[in-house]
Amino acid sequence: MTTLHGVDDLVAALRELGDILQPVRVAATLRGVRVDERTLAPYLTWSSGRYTRNLVVRDAGFELIALCWDKDARSAIHDHADSDCAFVLQNGAITCENYRIAWPDDSADSACNLTRTSTRTLRAGEIDMRSGHLSVHRVGACDGRAVTLHVYAKPIDACRQFDEDGTSRVAYSRYDSAPA
Ligand SMILES: [Fe+2]
């Protein structure tokens, strides 16, 4: 486990990866990293029963977001549009449910076949990586509150969210907090 002095150190490390962030290098930058939580405190907001998305930094190449998961908060089942996503767990425990997706035809307007394939629980310092439209999962806190640091490269403004019956819709991203 590596503890960084501040979240700015993580931002600097990500910026060193260049204008186009390679997923393997992002993963290597995040793996085993914990940020001194005093420097994260300004970015952490909480909402009962759900998770909040708190922007740390955003440029053309990536965005870094602190997600605060209230007890038992879960995301929707979702894809990752045209972006690569990686996150590292700071504290708490997070469950990732992975889904296999198949469209019955080439139309995204009809329901897809969605099958849960595996479940994995992450602990502090562990990472998860996702890429693109076929990488579908659901993430949730499973042992009280949790904080995760997510890197989306490039920034993600919308993704597709799924119900368990395979129906889906475009969902636009929003931040619960952002630096002034
Ligand atoms: Fe995700």
Backbone and ligand atoms as CSV (ligand in chain L), in Angstrom:
chain,resi,resn,atom,element,x,y,z
A,1,MET,N,N,0.850,-1.198,0.000
A,1,MET,CA,C,0.000,0.000,0.000
A,1,MET,C,C,0.885,1.247,0.000
A,2,THR,N,N,0.554,2.192,-0.844
A,2,THR,CA,C,1.268,3.464,-0.888
A,2,THR,C,C,0.332,4.563,-0.410
A,3,THR,N,N,0.760,5.325,0.591
A,3,THR,CA,C,-0.055,6.458,1.014
A,3,THR,C,C,0.557,7.734,0.452
A,4,LEU,N,N,-0.226,8.436,-0.372
A,4,LEU,CA,C,0.234,9.700,-0.926
A,4,LEU,C,C,-0.057,10.817,0.059
A,5,HIS,N,N,0.801,11.828,0.030
A,5,HIS,CA,C,0.613,12.937,0.960
A,5,HIS,C,C,-0.696,13.663,0.694
A,6,GLY,N,N,-1.040,13.769,-0.573
A,6,GLY,CA,C,-2.243,14.529,-0.880
A,6,GLY,C,C,-2.844,14.108,-2.206
A,7,VAL,N,N,-4.094,14.486,-2.404
A,7,VAL,CA,C,-4.766,14.144,-3.653
A,7,VAL,C,C,-4.066,14.836,-4.832
A,8,ASP,N,N,-3.425,15.973,-4.561
A,8,ASP,CA,C,-2.677,16.648,-5.639
A,8,ASP,C,C,-1.560,15.763,-6.187
A,9,ASP,N,N,-0.973,14.935,-5.327
A,9,ASP,CA,C,0.076,14.021,-5.801
A,9,ASP,C,C,-0.494,13.010,-6.787
A,10,LEU,N,N,-1.715,12.575,-6.529
A,10,LEU,CA,C,-2.353,11.632,-7.457
A,10,LEU,C,C,-2.659,12.333,-8.774
A,11,VAL,N,N,-3.145,13.558,-8.703
A,11,VAL,CA,C,-3.422,14.317,-9.935
A,11,VAL,C,C,-2.131,14.485,-10.740
A,12,ALA,N,N,-1.034,14.818,-10.065
A,12,ALA,CA,C,0.245,15.003,-10.766
A,12,ALA,C,C,0.685,13.699,-11.425
A,13,ALA,N,N,0.503,12.586,-10.720
A,13,ALA,CA,C,0.902,11.286,-11.288
A,13,ALA,C,C,0.067,10.957,-12.514
A,14,LEU,N,N,-1.215,11.286,-12.476
A,14,LEU,CA,C,-2.079,11.022,-13.634
A,14,LEU,C,C,-1.704,11.928,-14.801
A,15,ARG,N,N,-1.356,13.169,-14.517
A,15,ARG,CA,C,-0.987,14.092,-15.601
A,15,ARG,C,C,0.310,13.649,-16.261
A,16,GLU,N,N,1.152,12.971,-15.537
A,16,GLU,CA,C,2.399,12.483,-16.129
A,16,GLU,C,C,2.162,11.379,-17.155
A,17,LEU,N,N,0.950,10.837,-17.196
A,17,LEU,CA,C,0.651,9.764,-18.142
A,17,LEU,C,C,0.400,10.292,-19.544
A,18,GLY,N,N,0.356,11.614,-19.711
A,18,GLY,CA,C,0.210,12.190,-21.040
A,18,GLY,C,C,-1.214,12.558,-21.377
A,19,ASP,N,N,-1.413,12.964,-22.647
A,19,ASP,CA,C,-2.727,13.449,-23.059
A,19,ASP,C,C,-3.741,12.326,-23.236
A,20,ILE,N,N,-3.258,11.161,-23.624
A,20,ILE,CA,C,-4.139,10.004,-23.789
A,20,ILE,C,C,-3.712,8.958,-22.774
A,21,LEU,N,N,-4.575,8.712,-21.809
A,21,LEU,CA,C,-4.207,7.843,-20.698
A,21,LEU,C,C,-4.447,6.380,-21.070
A,22,GLN,N,N,-3.402,5.584,-21.020
A,22,GLN,CA,C,-3.536,4.157,-21.301
A,22,GLN,C,C,-4.083,3.456,-20.064
A,23,PRO,N,N,-5.110,2.609,-20.224
A,23,PRO,CA,C,-5.737,1.982,-19.055
A,23,PRO,C,C,-4.758,1.228,-18.160
A,24,VAL,N,N,-3.812,0.544,-18.764
A,24,VAL,CA,C,-2.874,-0.232,-17.949
A,24,VAL,C,C,-2.028,0.690,-17.078
A,25,ARG,N,N,-1.689,1.847,-17.613
A,25,ARG,CA,C,-0.872,2.782,-16.836
A,25,ARG,C,C,-1.701,3.478,-15.760
A,26,VAL,N,N,-2.963,3.754,-16.057
A,26,VAL,CA,C,-3.838,4.305,-15.018
A,26,VAL,C,C,-3.972,3.302,-13.876
A,27,ALA,N,N,-4.178,2.043,-14.239
A,27,ALA,CA,C,-4.323,1.012,-13.204
A,27,ALA,C,C,-3.066,0.932,-12.347
A,28,ALA,N,N,-1.918,1.006,-12.979
A,28,ALA,CA,C,-0.669,0.927,-12.224
A,28,ALA,C,C,-0.504,2.131,-11.303
A,29,THR,N,N,-1.031,3.267,-11.738
A,29,THR,CA,C,-0.938,4.484,-10.924
A,29,THR,C,C,-1.862,4.413,-9.715
A,30,LEU,N,N,-2.999,3.737,-9.871
A,30,LEU,CA,C,-3.986,3.692,-8.788
A,30,LEU,C,C,-3.781,2.526,-7.823
A,31,ARG,N,N,-3.228,1.441,-8.326
A,31,ARG,CA,C,-3.188,0.209,-7.533
A,31,ARG,C,C,-2.442,0.423,-6.215
A,32,GLY,N,N,-3.089,0.071,-5.118
A,32,GLY,CA,C,-2.444,0.136,-3.817
A,32,GLY,C,C,-2.307,1.532,-3.239
A,33,VAL,N,N,-2.942,2.519,-3.889
A,33,VAL,CA,C,-2.770,3.910,-3.441
A,33,VAL,C,C,-3.880,4.326,-2.484
A,34,ARG,N,N,-3.467,4.902,-1.385
A,34,ARG,CA,C,-4.408,5.611,-0.520
A,34,ARG,C,C,-3.909,7.034,-0.369
A,35,VAL,N,N,-4.856,7.943,-0.434
A,35,VAL,CA,C,-4.546,9.367,-0.318
A,35,VAL,C,C,-4.821,9.800,1.116
A,36,ASP,N,N,-3.932,10.578,1.677
A,36,ASP,CA,C,-4.149,11.122,3.024
A,36,ASP,C,C,-5.551,11.733,3.080
A,37,GLU,N,N,-6.388,11.189,3.935
A,37,GLU,CA,C,-7.805,11.561,3.860
A,37,GLU,C,C,-8.060,13.012,4.264
A,38,ARG,N,N,-7.108,13.631,4.939
A,38,ARG,CA,C,-7.304,15.058,5.267
A,38,ARG,C,C,-7.342,15.901,3.994
A,39,THR,N,N,-6.595,15.480,2.974
A,39,THR,CA,C,-6.601,16.251,1.724
A,39,THR,C,C,-7.810,15.907,0.861
A,40,LEU,N,N,-8.448,14.778,1.161
A,40,LEU,CA,C,-9.660,14.414,0.420
A,40,LEU,C,C,-10.907,15.060,1.016
A,41,ALA,N,N,-10.812,15.440,2.279
A,41,ALA,CA,C,-12.000,15.903,3.002
A,41,ALA,C,C,-12.796,16.980,2.261
A,42,PRO,N,N,-12.134,17.956,1.604
A,42,PRO,CA,C,-12.928,18.990,0.924
A,42,PRO,C,C,-13.811,18.447,-0.204
A,43,TYR,N,N,-13.513,17.232,-0.660
A,43,TYR,CA,C,-14.245,16.673,-1.801
A,43,TYR,C,C,-15.317,15.674,-1.376
A,44,LEU,N,N,-15.438,15.398,-0.103
A,44,LEU,CA,C,-16.339,14.331,0.332
A,44,LEU,C,C,-17.664,14.913,0.799
A,45,THR,N,N,-18.740,14.541,0.106
A,45,THR,CA,C,-20.090,14.900,0.531
A,45,THR,C,C,-20.900,13.612,0.651
A,46,TRP,N,N,-21.896,13.628,1.496
A,46,TRP,CA,C,-22.651,12.407,1.785
A,46,TRP,C,C,-24.140,12.661,1.628
A,47,SER,N,N,-24.826,11.635,1.169
A,47,SER,CA,C,-26.272,11.725,1.021
A,47,SER,C,C,-26.881,10.393,1.447
A,48,SER,N,N,-27.916,10.466,2.255
A,48,SER,CA,C,-28.476,9.254,2.843
A,48,SER,C,C,-28.958,8.271,1.780
A,49,GLY,N,N,-28.475,7.051,1.842
A,49,GLY,CA,C,-28.964,5.967,1.002
A,49,GLY,C,C,-28.441,5.938,-0.419
A,50,ARG,N,N,-27.553,6.858,-0.787
A,50,ARG,CA,C,-27.052,6.844,-2.165
A,50,ARG,C,C,-25.572,7.219,-2.178
A,51,TYR,N,N,-25.023,7.291,-3.379
A,51,TYR,CA,C,-23.629,7.719,-3.486
A,51,TYR,C,C,-23.578,9.096,-4.111
A,52,THR,N,N,-22.541,9.848,-3.793
A,52,THR,CA,C,-22.359,11.163,-4.390
A,52,THR,C,C,-21.096,11.142,-5.251
A,53,ARG,N,N,-21.118,11.979,-6.303
A,53,ARG,CA,C,-19.981,12.112,-7.232
A,53,ARG,C,C,-19.402,13.508,-7.051
A,54,ASN,N,N,-18.150,13.559,-6.654
A,54,ASN,CA,C,-17.520,14.829,-6.301
A,54,ASN,C,C,-16.277,15.034,-7.160
A,55,LEU,N,N,-16.372,16.008,-8.025
A,55,LEU,CA,C,-15.268,16.240,-8.963
A,55,LEU,C,C,-14.039,16.773,-8.228
A,56,VAL,N,N,-12.900,16.163,-8.515
A,56,VAL,CA,C,-11.626,16.664,-7.996
A,56,VAL,C,C,-10.937,17.492,-9.065
A,57,VAL,N,N,-10.791,16.923,-10.258
A,57,VAL,CA,C,-10.158,17.649,-11.359
A,57,VAL,C,C,-10.650,17.068,-12.681
A,58,ARG,N,N,-10.711,17.925,-13.692
A,58,ARG,CA,C,-11.146,17.475,-15.019
A,58,ARG,C,C,-10.385,18.255,-16.068
A,59,ASP,N,N,-9.884,17.549,-17.080
A,59,ASP,CA,C,-9.353,18.212,-18.273
A,59,ASP,C,C,-9.780,17.377,-19.470
A,60,ALA,N,N,-9.198,17.653,-20.626
A,60,ALA,CA,C,-9.662,16.962,-21.832
A,60,ALA,C,C,-9.371,15.463,-21.779
A,61,GLY,N,N,-8.321,15.097,-21.054
A,61,GLY,CA,C,-7.887,13.706,-21.066
A,61,GLY,C,C,-8.565,12.822,-20.040
A,62,PHE,N,N,-8.866,13.385,-18.885
A,62,PHE,CA,C,-9.441,12.555,-17.822
A,62,PHE,C,C,-10.167,13.417,-16.805
A,63,GLU,N,N,-10.957,12.736,-15.983
A,63,GLU,CA,C,-11.518,13.372,-14.789
A,63,GLU,C,C,-11.247,12.442,-13.611
A,64,LEU,N,N,-10.988,13.056,-12.474
A,64,LEU,CA,C,-10.813,12.331,-11.213
A,64,LEU,C,C,-11.981,12.710,-10.315
A,65,ILE,N,N,-12.719,11.707,-9.859
A,65,ILE,CA,C,-13.928,11.933,-9.078
A,65,ILE,C,C,-13.850,11.118,-7.789
A,66,ALA,N,N,-14.178,11.761,-6.667
A,66,ALA,CA,C,-14.305,11.040,-5.399
A,66,ALA,C,C,-15.769,10.643,-5.227
A,67,LEU,N,N,-16.019,9.349,-5.114
A,67,LEU,CA,C,-17.376,8.871,-4.881
A,67,LEU,C,C,-17.516,8.487,-3.418
A,68,CYS,N,N,-18.576,8.996,-2.797
A,68,CYS,CA,C,-18.867,8.711,-1.392
A,68,CYS,C,C,-20.109,7.831,-1.343
A,69,TRP,N,N,-19.916,6.616,-0.883
A,69,TRP,CA,C,-20.994,5.616,-0.870
A,69,TRP,C,C,-21.571,5.538,0.532
A,70,ASP,N,N,-22.835,5.888,0.674
A,70,ASP,CA,C,-23.476,5.695,1.964
A,70,ASP,C,C,-23.710,4.194,2.171
A,71,LYS,N,N,-24.012,3.832,3.397
A,71,LYS,CA,C,-24.259,2.420,3.704
A,71,LYS,C,C,-25.273,1.815,2.721
A,72,ASP,N,N,-24.880,0.695,2.103
A,72,ASP,CA,C,-25.728,-0.073,1.182
A,72,ASP,C,C,-26.081,0.681,-0.101
A,73,ALA,N,N,-25.467,1.831,-0.352
A,73,ALA,CA,C,-25.720,2.539,-1.619
A,73,ALA,C,C,-25.193,1.703,-2.784
A,74,ARG,N,N,-25.940,1.685,-3.885
A,74,ARG,CA,C,-25.530,0.930,-5.067
A,74,ARG,C,C,-25.705,1.799,-6.303
A,75,SER,N,N,-24.855,1.558,-7.279
A,75,SER,CA,C,-25.053,2.206,-8.563
A,75,SER,C,C,-26.124,1.448,-9.334
A,76,ALA,N,N,-26.568,2.055,-10.434
A,76,ALA,CA,C,-27.333,1.296,-11.421
A,76,ALA,C,C,-26.368,0.337,-12.129
A,77,ILE,N,N,-26.923,-0.650,-12.818
A,77,ILE,CA,C,-26.115,-1.458,-13.737
A,77,ILE,C,C,-25.785,-0.548,-14.920
A,78,HIS,N,N,-24.515,-0.459,-15.296
A,78,HIS,CA,C,-24.150,0.546,-16.300
A,78,HIS,C,C,-22.962,0.115,-17.148
A,79,ASP,N,N,-22.887,0.733,-18.334
A,79,ASP,CA,C,-21.687,0.552,-19.156
A,79,ASP,C,C,-20.794,1.785,-18.973
A,80,HIS,N,N,-19.779,1.912,-19.811
A,80,HIS,CA,C,-18.810,2.997,-19.640
A,80,HIS,C,C,-18.590,3.779,-20.927
A,81,ALA,N,N,-19.659,3.792,-21.769
A,81,ALA,CA,C,-19.650,4.584,-23.002
A,81,ALA,C,C,-18.342,4.350,-23.752
A,82,ASP,N,N,-17.684,5.419,-24.136
A,82,ASP,CA,C,-16.435,5.273,-24.906
A,82,ASP,C,C,-15.213,5.533,-24.036
A,83,SER,N,N,-15.379,5.422,-22.734
A,83,SER,CA,C,-14.284,5.749,-21.826
A,83,SER,C,C,-13.710,4.505,-21.166
A,84,ASP,N,N,-12.505,4.677,-20.656
A,84,ASP,CA,C,-11.917,3.706,-19.744
A,84,ASP,C,C,-12.136,4.226,-18.335
A,85,CYS,N,N,-12.444,3.319,-17.429
A,85,CYS,CA,C,-12.691,3.705,-16.035
A,85,CYS,C,C,-11.872,2.812,-15.125
A,86,ALA,N,N,-11.234,3.424,-14.158
A,86,ALA,CA,C,-10.566,2.650,-13.112
A,86,ALA,C,C,-10.818,3.348,-11.794
A,87,PHE,N,N,-10.973,2.565,-10.740
A,87,PHE,CA,C,-11.092,3.199,-9.434
A,87,PHE,C,C,-10.307,2.428,-8.394
A,88,VAL,N,N,-9.936,3.152,-7.353
A,88,VAL,CA,C,-9.247,2.546,-6.214
A,88,VAL,C,C,-10.063,2.840,-4.963
A,89,LEU,N,N,-10.227,1.818,-4.154
A,89,LEU,CA,C,-11.011,1.965,-2.927
A,89,LEU,C,C,-10.147,2.576,-1.828
A,90,GLN,N,N,-10.657,3.620,-1.197
A,90,GLN,CA,C,-9.926,4.284,-0.115
A,90,GLN,C,C,-10.264,3.708,1.252
A,91,ASN,N,N,-11.538,3.523,1.518
A,91,ASN,CA,C,-11.918,2.873,2.777
A,91,ASN,C,C,-13.301,2.263,2.634
A,92,GLY,N,N,-13.606,1.333,3.540
A,92,GLY,CA,C,-14.844,0.582,3.446
A,92,GLY,C,C,-14.660,-0.655,2.591
A,93,ALA,N,N,-15.752,-1.179,2.079
A,93,ALA,CA,C,-15.711,-2.345,1.197
A,93,ALA,C,C,-16.725,-2.128,0.076
A,94,ILE,N,N,-16.354,-2.567,-1.110
A,94,ILE,CA,C,-17.172,-2.344,-2.299
A,94,ILE,C,C,-17.381,-3.678,-3.020
A,95,THR,N,N,-18.618,-3.931,-3.427
A,95,THR,CA,C,-18.918,-5.114,-4.225
A,95,THR,C,C,-19.098,-4.715,-5.682
A,96,CYS,N,N,-18.436,-5.435,-6.568
A,96,CYS,CA,C,-18.605,-5.245,-8.013
A,96,CYS,C,C,-19.324,-6.470,-8.568
A,97,GLU,N,N,-20.502,-6.244,-9.141
A,97,GLU,CA,C,-21.231,-7.323,-9.808
A,97,GLU,C,C,-21.031,-7.156,-11.308
A,98,ASN,N,N,-20.492,-8.168,-11.932
A,98,ASN,CA,C,-20.181,-8.100,-13.364
A,98,ASN,C,C,-21.276,-8.779,-14.180
A,99,TYR,N,N,-21.579,-8.188,-15.324
A,99,TYR,CA,C,-22.630,-8.691,-16.198
A,99,TYR,C,C,-22.089,-8.930,-17.601
A,100,ARG,N,N,-22.600,-9.994,-18.213
A,100,ARG,CA,C,-22.353,-10.209,-19.635
A,100,ARG,C,C,-23.548,-9.646,-20.390
A,101,ILE,N,N,-23.263,-8.918,-21.439
A,101,ILE,CA,C,-24.333,-8.264,-22.190
A,101,ILE,C,C,-24.327,-8.776,-23.621
A,102,ALA,N,N,-25.523,-9.026,-24.146
A,102,ALA,CA,C,-25.651,-9.406,-25.549
A,102,ALA,C,C,-26.919,-8.756,-26.085
A,103,TRP,N,N,-26.771,-8.107,-27.226
A,103,TRP,CA,C,-27.940,-7.491,-27.851
A,103,TRP,C,C,-28.544,-8.484,-28.828
A,104,PRO,N,N,-29.872,-8.669,-28.828
A,104,PRO,CA,C,-30.491,-9.653,-29.719
A,104,PRO,C,C,-30.355,-9.278,-31.186
A,105,ASP,N,N,-30.218,-8.015,-31.484
A,105,ASP,CA,C,-29.916,-7.573,-32.831
A,105,ASP,C,C,-28.999,-6.362,-32.678
A,106,ASP,N,N,-28.788,-5.648,-33.746
A,106,ASP,CA,C,-27.840,-4.546,-33.674
A,106,ASP,C,C,-28.454,-3.259,-33.136
A,107,SER,N,N,-29.689,-3.336,-32.692
A,107,SER,CA,C,-30.358,-2.130,-32.231
A,107,SER,C,C,-30.202,-1.951,-30.732
A,108,ALA,N,N,-29.780,-0.777,-30.334
A,108,ALA,CA,C,-29.689,-0.466,-28.908
A,108,ALA,C,C,-31.051,-0.045,-28.358
A,109,ASP,N,N,-32.064,-0.032,-29.212
A,109,ASP,CA,C,-33.388,0.395,-28.758
A,109,ASP,C,C,-34.167,-0.735,-28.095
A,110,SER,N,N,-33.784,-1.974,-28.371
A,110,SER,CA,C,-34.504,-3.097,-27.778
A,110,SER,C,C,-33.784,-3.559,-26.523
A,111,ALA,N,N,-34.460,-4.404,-25.745
A,111,ALA,CA,C,-33.841,-4.913,-24.523
A,111,ALA,C,C,-32.705,-5.864,-24.870
A,112,CYS,N,N,-31.693,-5.868,-24.046
A,112,CYS,CA,C,-30.569,-6.780,-24.232
A,112,CYS,C,C,-30.719,-7.972,-23.295
A,113,ASN,N,N,-29.873,-8.946,-23.513
A,113,ASN,CA,C,-29.783,-10.069,-22.573
A,113,ASN,C,C,-28.668,-9.765,-21.585
A,114,LEU,N,N,-29.041,-9.747,-20.330
A,114,LEU,CA,C,-28.100,-9.345,-19.294
A,114,LEU,C,C,-27.962,-10.514,-18.318
A,115,THR,N,N,-26.751,-10.965,-18.128
A,115,THR,CA,C,-26.509,-12.106,-17.241
A,115,THR,C,C,-25.416,-11.751,-16.250
A,116,ARG,N,N,-25.713,-11.896,-14.972
A,116,ARG,CA,C,-24.672,-11.646,-13.980
A,116,ARG,C,C,-23.695,-12.814,-13.983
A,117,THR,N,N,-22.428,-12.499,-14.109
A,117,THR,CA,C,-21.427,-13.547,-14.285
A,117,THR,C,C,-20.554,-13.755,-13.058
A,118,SER,N,N,-20.293,-12.706,-12.315
A,118,SER,CA,C,-19.392,-12.859,-11.167
A,118,SER,C,C,-19.569,-11.680,-10.222
A,119,THR,N,N,-19.148,-11.868,-9.014
A,119,THR,CA,C,-19.191,-10.816,-7.998
A,119,THR,C,C,-17.853,-10.818,-7.272
A,120,ARG,N,N,-17.372,-9.624,-6.980
A,120,ARG,CA,C,-16.067,-9.504,-6.332
A,120,ARG,C,C,-16.148,-8.394,-5.289
A,121,THR,N,N,-15.540,-8.607,-4.147
A,121,THR,CA,C,-15.514,-7.585,-3.100
A,121,THR,C,C,-14.121,-6.993,-2.999
A,122,LEU,N,N,-14.065,-5.666,-3.042
A,122,LEU,CA,C,-12.789,-4.949,-2.968
A,122,LEU,C,C,-12.587,-4.392,-1.567
A,123,ARG,N,N,-11.328,-4.367,-1.173
A,123,ARG,CA,C,-10.914,-3.723,0.079
A,123,ARG,C,C,-9.976,-2.568,-0.246
A,124,ALA,N,N,-9.637,-1.810,0.783
A,124,ALA,CA,C,-8.831,-0.595,0.577
A,124,ALA,C,C,-7.576,-0.890,-0.243
A,125,GLY,N,N,-7.329,-0.031,-1.216
A,125,GLY,CA,C,-6.155,-0.145,-2.071
A,125,GLY,C,C,-6.364,-0.996,-3.302
A,126,GLU,N,N,-7.470,-1.754,-3.349
A,126,GLU,CA,C,-7.721,-2.606,-4.520
A,126,GLU,C,C,-8.436,-1.792,-5.601
A,127,ILE,N,N,-8.244,-2.213,-6.838
A,127,ILE,CA,C,-8.773,-1.453,-7.965
A,127,ILE,C,C,-9.719,-2.299,-8.802
A,128,ASP,N,N,-10.512,-1.602,-9.604
A,128,ASP,CA,C,-11.347,-2.233,-10.616
A,128,ASP,C,C,-11.159,-1.430,-11.888
A,129,MET,N,N,-11.182,-2.108,-13.027
A,129,MET,CA,C,-10.984,-1.445,-14.330
A,129,MET,C,C,-12.096,-1.827,-15.281
A,130,ARG,N,N,-12.527,-0.850,-16.088
A,130,ARG,CA,C,-13.606,-1.064,-17.050
A,130,ARG,C,C,-13.288,-0.311,-18.326
A,131,SER,N,N,-13.774,-0.848,-19.444
A,131,SER,CA,C,-13.599,-0.146,-20.711
A,131,SER,C,C,-14.830,-0.326,-21.573
A,132,GLY,N,N,-15.432,0.778,-21.917
A,132,GLY,CA,C,-16.359,0.812,-23.027
A,132,GLY,C,C,-17.739,0.216,-22.828
A,133,HIS,N,N,-18.406,0.001,-23.976
A,133,HIS,CA,C,-19.824,-0.339,-23.977
A,133,HIS,C,C,-20.112,-1.762,-23.500
A,134,LEU,N,N,-19.174,-2.662,-23.634
A,134,LEU,CA,C,-19.442,-4.059,-23.298
A,134,LEU,C,C,-19.015,-4.403,-21.872
A,135,SER,N,N,-18.471,-3.441,-21.194
A,135,SER,CA,C,-18.024,-3.675,-19.817
A,135,SER,C,C,-19.108,-3.150,-18.877
A,136,VAL,N,N,-19.943,-4.080,-18.400
A,136,VAL,CA,C,-21.156,-3.700,-17.665
A,136,VAL,C,C,-21.076,-4.252,-16.242
A,137,HIS,N,N,-21.339,-3.378,-15.294
A,137,HIS,CA,C,-21.320,-3.834,-13.908
A,137,HIS,C,C,-22.222,-2.944,-13.036
A,138,ARG,N,N,-22.323,-3.400,-11.781
A,138,ARG,CA,C,-22.983,-2.615,-10.748
A,138,ARG,C,C,-22.038,-2.582,-9.549
A,139,VAL,N,N,-21.927,-1.434,-8.909
A,139,VAL,CA,C,-21.000,-1.249,-7.797
A,139,VAL,C,C,-21.797,-0.806,-6.585
A,140,GLY,N,N,-21.418,-1.302,-5.414
A,140,GLY,CA,C,-22.140,-0.893,-4.223
A,140,GLY,C,C,-21.315,-1.066,-2.960
A,141,ALA,N,N,-21.675,-0.281,-1.946
A,141,ALA,CA,C,-21.003,-0.403,-0.646
A,141,ALA,C,C,-21.609,-1.595,0.094
A,142,CYS,N,N,-20.759,-2.408,0.698
A,142,CYS,CA,C,-21.275,-3.621,1.343
A,142,CYS,C,C,-20.860,-3.753,2.801
A,143,ASP,N,N,-20.199,-2.736,3.348
A,143,ASP,CA,C,-19.804,-2.830,4.761
A,143,ASP,C,C,-19.744,-1.417,5.343
A,144,GLY,N,N,-20.894,-0.774,5.378
A,144,GLY,CA,C,-20.923,0.607,5.835
A,144,GLY,C,C,-20.521,1.556,4.726
A,145,ARG,N,N,-20.127,2.747,5.119
A,145,ARG,CA,C,-19.735,3.752,4.129
A,145,ARG,C,C,-18.425,3.382,3.430
A,146,ALA,N,N,-18.251,3.920,2.219
A,146,ALA,CA,C,-17.015,3.682,1.470
A,146,ALA,C,C,-16.699,4.916,0.639
A,147,VAL,N,N,-15.414,5.086,0.342
A,147,VAL,CA,C,-14.952,6.157,-0.547
A,147,VAL,C,C,-14.094,5.531,-1.638
A,148,THR,N,N,-14.394,5.889,-2.887
A,148,THR,CA,C,-13.596,5.420,-4.020
A,148,THR,C,C,-13.125,6.614,-4.835
A,149,LEU,N,N,-11.973,6.478,-5.447
A,149,LEU,CA,C,-11.436,7.496,-6.356
A,149,LEU,C,C,-11.464,6.931,-7.761
A,150,HIS,N,N,-12.252,7.578,-8.617
A,150,HIS,CA,C,-12.470,7.099,-9.977
A,150,HIS,C,C,-11.742,7.969,-10.992
A,151,VAL,N,N,-11.113,7.319,-11.952
A,151,VAL,CA,C,-10.514,8.020,-13.084
A,151,VAL,C,C,-11.252,7.573,-14.339
A,152,TYR,N,N,-11.841,8.541,-15.039
A,152,TYR,CA,C,-12.455,8.276,-16.333
A,152,TYR,C,C,-11.610,8.944,-17.400
A,153,ALA,N,N,-11.175,8.169,-18.356
A,153,ALA,CA,C,-10.349,8.711,-19.431
A,153,ALA,C,C,-10.915,8.233,-20.763
A,154,LYS,N,N,-11.480,9.122,-21.458
A,154,LYS,CA,C,-11.685,10.534,-21.227
A,154,LYS,C,C,-12.861,10.751,-20.267
A,155,PRO,N,N,-13.119,12.011,-19.862
A,155,PRO,CA,C,-14.274,12.253,-18.994
A,155,PRO,C,C,-15.551,11.687,-19.602
A,156,ILE,N,N,-16.432,11.216,-18.734
A,156,ILE,CA,C,-17.646,10.540,-19.208
A,156,ILE,C,C,-18.855,11.415,-18.865
A,157,ASP,N,N,-19.592,11.806,-19.894
A,157,ASP,CA,C,-20.753,12.686,-19.678
A,157,ASP,C,C,-22.072,11.937,-19.715
A,158,ALA,N,N,-22.054,10.730,-20.257
A,158,ALA,CA,C,-23.263,9.908,-20.287
A,158,ALA,C,C,-22.866,8.457,-20.464
A,159,CYS,N,N,-23.673,7.585,-19.904
A,159,CYS,CA,C,-23.458,6.153,-20.112
A,159,CYS,C,C,-24.831,5.518,-20.285
A,160,ARG,N,N,-24.867,4.200,-20.445
A,160,ARG,CA,C,-26.147,3.502,-20.549
A,160,ARG,C,C,-26.405,2.764,-19.240
A,161,GLN,N,N,-27.619,2.942,-18.714
A,161,GLN,CA,C,-28.006,2.241,-17.494
A,161,GLN,C,C,-29.045,1.190,-17.832
A,162,PHE,N,N,-28.956,0.059,-17.130
A,162,PHE,CA,C,-29.779,-1.105,-17.427
A,162,PHE,C,C,-30.622,-1.497,-16.223
A,163,ASP,N,N,-31.831,-1.968,-16.519
A,163,ASP,CA,C,-32.585,-2.697,-15.520
A,163,ASP,C,C,-32.250,-4.180,-15.670
A,164,GLU,N,N,-32.608,-4.952,-14.662
A,164,GLU,CA,C,-32.233,-6.367,-14.714
A,164,GLU,C,C,-32.929,-7.102,-15.855
A,165,ASP,N,N,-34.043,-6.554,-16.363
A,165,ASP,CA,C,-34.723,-7.202,-17.490
A,165,ASP,C,C,-34.096,-6.835,-18.831
A,166,GLY,N,N,-33.026,-6.048,-18.800
A,166,GLY,CA,C,-32.316,-5.746,-20.045
A,166,GLY,C,C,-32.752,-4.470,-20.722
A,167,THR,N,N,-33.816,-3.839,-20.243
A,167,THR,CA,C,-34.166,-2.530,-20.789
A,167,THR,C,C,-33.118,-1.513,-20.327
A,168,SER,N,N,-32.939,-0.487,-21.118
A,168,SER,CA,C,-31.856,0.448,-20.808
A,168,SER,C,C,-32.172,1.827,-21.319
A,169,ARG,N,N,-31.385,2.768,-20.855
A,169,ARG,CA,C,-31.564,4.162,-21.247
A,169,ARG,C,C,-30.238,4.881,-21.075
A,170,VAL,N,N,-30.119,5.994,-21.772
A,170,VAL,CA,C,-28.935,6.839,-21.597
A,170,VAL,C,C,-29.113,7.645,-20.318
A,171,ALA,N,N,-28.081,7.690,-19.505
A,171,ALA,CA,C,-28.104,8.479,-18.267
A,171,ALA,C,C,-26.954,9.481,-18.315
A,172,TYR,N,N,-27.269,10.710,-18.046
A,172,TYR,CA,C,-26.253,11.754,-18.099
A,172,TYR,C,C,-25.596,11.920,-16.736
A,173,SER,N,N,-24.310,12.080,-16.759
A,173,SER,CA,C,-23.544,12.201,-15.517
A,173,SER,C,C,-23.766,13.576,-14.917
A,174,ARG,N,N,-23.665,13.639,-13.611
A,174,ARG,CA,C,-23.670,14.945,-12.956
A,174,ARG,C,C,-22.779,14.841,-11.730
A,175,TYR,N,N,-22.342,15.990,-11.261
A,175,TYR,CA,C,-21.540,16.031,-10.056
A,175,TYR,C,C,-22.397,16.544,-8.902
A,176,ASP,N,N,-22.196,15.946,-7.737
A,176,ASP,CA,C,-22.833,16.492,-6.539
A,176,ASP,C,C,-22.045,17.670,-5.980
A,177,SER,N,N,-20.752,17.698,-6.247
A,177,SER,CA,C,-19.945,18.856,-5.889
A,177,SER,C,C,-18.807,18.984,-6.890
A,178,ALA,N,N,-18.344,20.212,-7.054
A,178,ALA,CA,C,-17.237,20.479,-7.960
A,178,ALA,C,C,-16.470,21.680,-7.412
A,179,PRO,N,N,-15.161,21.718,-7.649
A,179,PRO,CA,C,-14.395,22.856,-7.161
A,179,PRO,C,C,-14.917,24.154,-7.763
A,180,ALA,N,N,-14.839,25.216,-7.002
A,180,ALA,CA,C,-15.319,26.518,-7.489
A,180,ALA,C,C,-14.464,26.973,-8.676
L,1,LIG,FE,FE,-18.575,1.596,-13.525
